[in-house]
């Protein structure tokens, strides 16, 4: 059982469900969010202040922050819908944000024993699985996050042989994040949390650096 966990984005639909599910298992959970803790993942000073106040060690660090598109924007359907400022905002939250958080992971993880860092990305960030195009900012930002996770897994694994650092696709989850999206059947945040924690529990260090979906299946890069 995970004794201590840190959840980033704990006020969001999936993040809150992860906190609740872990708490029911008896895990001591620290949840951080912009709403409750002033954690702005796009601001290095904010990340350093809030994460720097955490002592660890945490056997699980779960990063659930992210946006579908910049405020008052929708995912681009065509190339001519790309807006530089909106794209930069999406990258700031979805790619740079996790990178700033991962800077603190080596200090917050235990030096010995199994530990997991799980970062929510999305299947649409897969280049190999992209058959429909569009959604340029969201797809590209999640692909960038996947690369950051993969690199972090290599670095962290050099000193922590039992560490596991992975990108996870939660499926389409019924949250305000997906309220205008009807492309796929949705699951509740509670079901998504149970699925993701089941996947996390089954991962081994040999799978560190990978990209997996809610059923534990590897997603192509």
C-alpha positions as CSV (number, residue, x, y, z in Angstrom):
1,X,0.0,0.0,0.0
2,X,1.1,3.5,-0.7
3,X,1.8,5.2,2.6
4,X,2.1,8.8,1.4
5,X,1.0,10.4,-1.9
6,X,1.2,13.9,-3.4
7,X,-1.5,14.9,-5.8
8,X,-1.0,18.0,-8.0
9,X,-4.3,19.4,-9.4
10,X,-6.2,18.0,-6.5
11,X,-9.2,20.3,-7.0
12,X,-9.9,19.1,-10.5
13,X,-12.3,16.2,-11.4
14,X,-9.7,13.5,-11.8
15,X,-7.3,14.9,-9.2
16,X,-10.1,15.1,-6.5
17,X,-11.2,11.5,-7.3
18,X,-7.6,10.3,-7.0
19,X,-7.3,12.0,-3.6
20,X,-10.6,10.4,-2.4
21,X,-9.6,6.9,-3.7
22,X,-6.2,7.0,-2.1
23,X,-7.7,8.2,1.2
24,X,-10.1,5.3,1.2
25,X,-7.1,3.0,0.9
26,X,-5.6,4.5,4.0
27,X,-2.9,6.5,2.2
28,X,-1.9,9.8,3.7
29,X,-2.6,12.2,0.9
30,X,-1.3,15.8,0.3
31,X,-3.4,17.5,-2.3
32,X,-2.2,20.7,-4.0
33,X,-4.1,23.0,-6.4
34,X,-4.3,26.5,-7.6
35,X,-7.6,27.0,-6.0
36,X,-6.6,25.9,-2.5
37,X,-2.9,26.4,-2.4
38,X,-2.1,29.1,-4.9
39,X,-0.1,26.7,-7.0
40,X,0.2,28.1,-10.5
41,X,2.1,25.5,-12.6
42,X,2.9,28.1,-15.2
43,X,4.9,30.2,-12.7
44,X,8.3,28.8,-11.6
45,X,8.3,30.9,-8.4
46,X,4.8,29.6,-7.4
47,X,5.9,26.0,-8.1
48,X,9.1,26.4,-6.1
49,X,7.3,28.0,-3.2
50,X,4.5,25.4,-2.9
51,X,6.5,22.3,-3.8
52,X,9.5,23.6,-1.8
53,X,7.3,23.5,1.3
54,X,6.7,19.8,0.9
55,X,9.0,17.5,2.8
56,X,8.3,14.0,1.5
57,X,9.1,11.3,1.0
58,X,6.1,10.4,-1.2
59,X,5.8,6.9,-2.7
60,X,3.4,8.3,-5.3
61,X,3.4,11.7,-7.0
62,X,0.4,12.1,-9.3
63,X,0.2,15.1,-11.6
64,X,-3.3,15.8,-12.8
65,X,-3.1,19.4,-13.9
66,X,-3.9,20.4,-17.5
67,X,-6.2,22.3,-19.8
68,X,-7.9,21.4,-23.1
69,X,-7.4,24.9,-24.5
70,X,-6.6,28.4,-23.4
71,X,-9.4,30.5,-21.8
72,X,-12.3,31.3,-24.1
73,X,-10.7,29.1,-26.8
74,X,-11.5,25.6,-28.2
75,X,-9.2,23.0,-29.7
76,X,-8.2,24.0,-33.2
77,X,-9.9,22.1,-36.0
78,X,-7.8,23.6,-38.8
79,X,-4.4,25.1,-39.3
80,X,-5.8,28.6,-39.8
81,X,-7.4,28.5,-36.3
82,X,-3.9,28.4,-34.7
83,X,-3.3,31.4,-32.4
84,X,0.2,31.8,-31.1
85,X,-0.8,33.2,-27.7
86,X,-3.4,30.5,-27.1
87,X,-0.9,27.8,-28.1
88,X,1.7,29.2,-25.8
89,X,-0.8,29.2,-22.9
90,X,-1.7,25.5,-23.6
91,X,2.0,24.6,-23.7
92,X,2.7,26.5,-20.5
93,X,0.1,24.5,-18.5
94,X,0.3,21.1,-20.2
95,X,4.1,20.7,-20.9
96,X,6.1,23.3,-19.0
97,X,3.9,22.9,-15.9
98,X,4.7,19.2,-15.4
99,X,8.4,19.9,-16.2
100,X,8.5,22.5,-13.4
101,X,6.8,20.0,-11.0
102,X,9.2,17.2,-12.0
103,X,12.2,19.4,-11.1
104,X,11.1,18.7,-7.4
105,X,10.4,15.0,-7.8
106,X,14.0,13.7,-7.0
107,X,13.9,15.4,-3.7
108,X,10.4,14.3,-2.8
109,X,10.7,10.6,-3.7
110,X,12.2,8.0,-1.3
111,X,15.8,7.1,-1.9
112,X,15.0,3.4,-1.6
113,X,12.1,1.2,-2.5
114,X,9.3,1.4,-5.1
115,X,8.0,4.9,-6.0
116,X,5.8,6.2,-8.8
117,X,5.5,9.5,-10.6
118,X,2.4,9.5,-12.8
119,X,1.7,12.4,-15.1
120,X,-1.7,12.6,-16.9
121,X,-1.2,13.3,-20.6
122,X,-3.6,12.0,-23.3
123,X,-3.8,9.5,-26.1
124,X,-4.3,12.4,-28.5
125,X,-0.7,13.4,-27.7
126,X,0.4,10.2,-29.4
127,X,2.0,11.0,-32.8
128,X,1.6,7.4,-34.0
129,X,-2.0,7.2,-33.0
130,X,-3.0,10.5,-34.7
131,X,-5.3,9.7,-37.6
132,X,-7.7,12.7,-37.5
133,X,-5.4,15.7,-37.2
134,X,-6.6,19.0,-35.6
135,X,-6.3,19.8,-32.0
136,X,-2.9,21.2,-32.7
137,X,-2.1,22.9,-29.4
138,X,-3.5,20.2,-27.2
139,X,-1.9,17.3,-29.1
140,X,1.5,19.0,-29.3
141,X,1.5,20.0,-25.7
142,X,0.7,16.5,-24.6
143,X,3.3,15.0,-26.9
144,X,5.8,17.5,-25.4
145,X,4.8,16.4,-21.9
146,X,5.3,12.7,-22.9
147,X,8.9,13.5,-23.9
148,X,9.5,15.3,-20.6
149,X,8.2,12.4,-18.7
150,X,10.3,9.9,-20.6
151,X,13.5,12.0,-20.0
152,X,12.7,12.4,-16.3
153,X,12.3,8.6,-16.0
154,X,15.8,8.1,-17.3
155,X,17.3,10.7,-15.0
156,X,15.5,9.7,-11.9
157,X,16.1,6.0,-12.6
158,X,19.8,6.4,-12.5
159,X,19.7,6.9,-8.7
160,X,16.4,5.3,-7.8
161,X,16.4,1.9,-9.4
162,X,12.9,1.0,-8.2
163,X,11.4,4.3,-9.4
164,X,8.7,4.3,-12.0
165,X,7.9,7.5,-14.0
166,X,5.1,7.2,-16.5
167,X,2.6,9.2,-18.6
168,X,-1.0,8.0,-18.3
169,X,-4.0,8.4,-20.5
170,X,-7.2,8.4,-18.3
171,X,-9.8,7.9,-21.1
172,X,-12.5,10.4,-21.7
173,X,-13.7,11.4,-18.2
174,X,-16.9,13.3,-17.4
175,X,-15.6,16.5,-16.0
176,X,-16.0,20.2,-16.9
177,X,-12.8,19.7,-18.9
178,X,-14.8,17.5,-21.4
179,X,-18.2,19.0,-21.1
180,X,-18.3,20.1,-24.7
181,X,-16.7,17.0,-26.1
182,X,-18.9,14.2,-27.3
183,X,-16.5,12.2,-29.4
184,X,-16.3,9.2,-27.0
185,X,-18.2,7.5,-24.2
186,X,-17.2,9.0,-20.8
187,X,-16.5,7.5,-17.5
188,X,-17.0,9.1,-14.1
189,X,-13.9,10.6,-12.3
190,X,-14.3,8.0,-9.7
191,X,-14.1,5.1,-12.2
192,X,-11.2,6.8,-13.9
193,X,-9.3,7.2,-10.6
194,X,-9.9,3.5,-9.8
195,X,-8.6,2.5,-13.2
196,X,-5.5,4.7,-13.0
197,X,-4.6,3.5,-9.5
198,X,-5.0,-0.1,-10.6
199,X,-2.6,0.5,-13.5
200,X,-0.1,2.3,-11.2
201,X,-0.2,-0.6,-8.7
202,X,0.7,-3.1,-11.5
203,X,3.6,-1.2,-13.0
204,X,7.2,-2.3,-12.6
205,X,10.5,-0.4,-12.9
206,X,11.0,-2.0,-16.3
207,X,8.1,0.0,-17.5
208,X,9.4,3.3,-16.3
209,X,9.4,5.9,-19.0
210,X,6.4,4.4,-20.8
211,X,3.0,5.7,-21.8
212,X,0.0,3.7,-20.7
213,X,-3.8,4.0,-20.9
214,X,-6.4,3.4,-18.2
215,X,-6.4,-0.4,-18.9
216,X,-2.6,-0.7,-18.6
217,X,-2.1,-1.0,-22.4
218,X,1.0,0.8,-23.8
219,X,0.1,3.7,-26.0
220,X,2.4,4.4,-29.1
221,X,4.5,7.5,-29.0
